[in-house]
Amino acid sequence: MSFIRNILKNSRSQEDGNFFLQLKNILGFKPKSETLYIKAFTHRSMNIKDKTGNPINYERLEFVGDAMISAVVAAYLFEQVPHGDEGYLTKMRSKVVSREHLNELGKELQLIDLVQSRIPKANFGNNIHGNLFEALVGAIYLDKGYKACEKFIYKRVINPHVDIETLEGKVISYKSLLIEWCQKEKNTFDYEVYEDTGNDELKHFSVKLSINNKVVSKARATSKKKAEEKASKRAFFAFQKQITKHI
């Protein structure tokens, strides 16, 4: 571990001298294993490996953190909503641990300020924020155990952001909601996606959403997924009264 610790510490620039001070303010406690937290903020672009050639970055910690957040939130919902069946609890959990919400949590804590990378921070996609949050949770679990990890998740996720009534009305994917409605009502639907040849600096995609062979909405965005979601959202509000009967 000392070998890895030295590599990781030496990889961090001088401007990160306040790394552990900032980290302690976020965590609310002093870490036992510095190595884990340095790793939690080391991007794969640093191309660091241990003695056996295994890459050293936050991705494996991200995997652990994802599991821990899901477990703690699931246990919370199980206790708080005794009437909820498996399908209901799964939907509610997915709203709490959605990529969008985790990205917001990472931004809120300004975790990107702590990351060590060879890629300019301005070039990162939005998901870097949620990935770092998951990696941090993974590091907490491995460093301090389940109880400390649970306490952090309550402090940063559940207490400030989880309200059962609000969650019930929250839509995390308009596309999923629209497809579910179409299937229940036996409506046909089709997403026609094509590359946009506009003059934008970034490549865009446009989409036409048809229901029962009639175009009901159009949208464009920097990815197919975003364009489809945007078109679905517009269609949702066009058919809101019919759709909300089935939510």
Secondary structure, DSSP 4 states (H G I P E B T S, - for coil): -HHHHHHHHHHS-GGGTTHHHHHHHHHSS--S-HHHHHHHTB-GGG--B-TTS-B-SSHHHHHHHHHHHHHHHHHHHHHH-TT--HHHHHHHHHHHS-HHHHHHHHHHTTGGGG-B-SS-GGGS-TTHHHHHHHHHHHHHHHHH-HHHHHHHHIIIIIHHH--HHHHHT--S-HHHHHHHHHHHHT--EEEEEEEE-SS-SS-EEEEEEEETTEEEEEEEESSHHHHHHHHHHHHHHHSHHHHHTT-
